[in-house]
Amino acid sequence: MGDFVIPKRVRTRLGHGAVAVSVSSPARRTPHAQSSAGQDGLRGCTGIFSVALLTSVAAPAIANSSSNKIHLTVAGTYATGIFDEGAAEIPAYAPEAKRLFVVNGADETIDALDLSNPANPTKLTSATLPISLKAYGSPNSVAVHGDLVAAAVEAPTVTDPGSVRFYTVDGTFLGAVTVGALPDMLTFTPDGTKVVVANEGEPRGDVNPDGSVSVIDISKGVNAATVKTASFTRFNAQRAQLQKQGVRFINADDTVAQEVEPEYVAVSPDSKRAWVTLQENNALAIVNLMTARVVRIVPLGTQNHALPRNAFDASDKDGRIHIVPWPVRGMYMPDSIAAFTTGGYTWLITANEGDDRGETARVKDLTLDPKAFPNAATLQQDENLGRLTVSTIDGDPDNDGVYDALYAYGGRSFSIWATNGKLLYDSCQQLEKITARALPKEFNSNNDENDSFDSRSDNKGPEPEGVAVGKVGARTYAFVGLERIGGIAVFDVTVPRRPHFVQYINNRDFSGDPENGTAGDLGPEGVEFISAADSPTGVPLLVVANEVSGTTTIYYVK
């Protein structure tokens, strides 16, 4: 199969300039053998779609020949009025209380929204709400199980141990435990007996604390909570072996435990195992929750952008949409991860954002090996690869300052993996193709500025950030948030080897003023699916917290 193709678009402005693109089921797709370094599984890119017109944001779902089709429409939005300060980052829903808890990094609180009417989410205030965390540090994540709310809080000195603080849904404090440095994300196990915390342990200055995973046992209640640490120290002696396998390490003077940076957690349905993304390491950690032990570190490999199906736009200075193959390897480097079950098996899905710790350069500033890149002078022009941000620690195995390969950050894609870390499917160039078709004048825009066409093509493109999975009827859907251009891409993942694109909706107004709050949703960060059984209206919902605009938007999923 050649390039992924979307036929001529039909799009409709939704409310404040929002855009939606909806499609029917794909014609056919043939799996491809995986050719990326470090992975030997199958993957493929979905094929050709037909496009259906969406009439308006308030219109009912469009009927089609398939009873399995879903359609997102905006229900309502809560706006903090705070621009570009992380005022809406991570959402977590409490079904019985019909309350949505949202990390507000600007105010250093966990805000509580009344979601009994999704069309009019309102902020709750009382003696205990919102939950203020200023005295303890800054909140990074929130999770809910039953009537229990857990917040991950980094210490005032970010390299010091952080904490997890527990509250009721009314905001009453129940207790706290100490965890590792920079607890960046936490989640309850499905059975509610544990909380799993990704302690990123980012370096600051000369201090680089260990990354770790905390396993908090609350089976006997919060007051009797115990904490075990799943440490990476046992891998310190395996650094050379792990690096040879494809795990990235940046600072030669640091240990493996210092180098790993746990980012996001997914938990198995039986609550016995967790998968933790190690974003900057381009790897996945598998954790036994019964023993609080890291079982394995799995390198995730790379995309081969020289293949037509992995084409991408590499330049922010060519004044056009130019999605073509380039001699570049894309490191997946996922941020969010979710586990889902379909067909009797558990699978993992990742949003392949990409991230760095400063070890970057533009291709035009590197010396390229003439054998590997005989057309280096042409490639290094700004309108080609010259502006692309790549890694300076990858692609030069003999450390002679001459690069034999180029490694870019992020896959600009989402991927589905087996639970052992083997790649099953990657969306390849689809997200750039979809957004190019839906928003040709705003393609690869940044999230804090309108009139920024193509400005992110040189650096991770649409930047898939968040992902949630939910079941509607007999079908399973993935909802992928795009941090830069914005919006949610919806895919049917019922058959994990053959996902297909369903809809792209972007509640952003490119004619508005971001700083004045008239540009709609900017910078989707956290995404949460609310099932029909848990929904206050009986209709499935999708919640998206947008960190740049400080808005939280609720979508009906019908």
Summary of the structure (lengths in Angstrom):
residues: 558
radius of gyration: 22.2
end to end distance: 32.5
largest distance: 68.3
contacts: 2086
relative contact order: 0.15
helix: 9%
strand: 40%
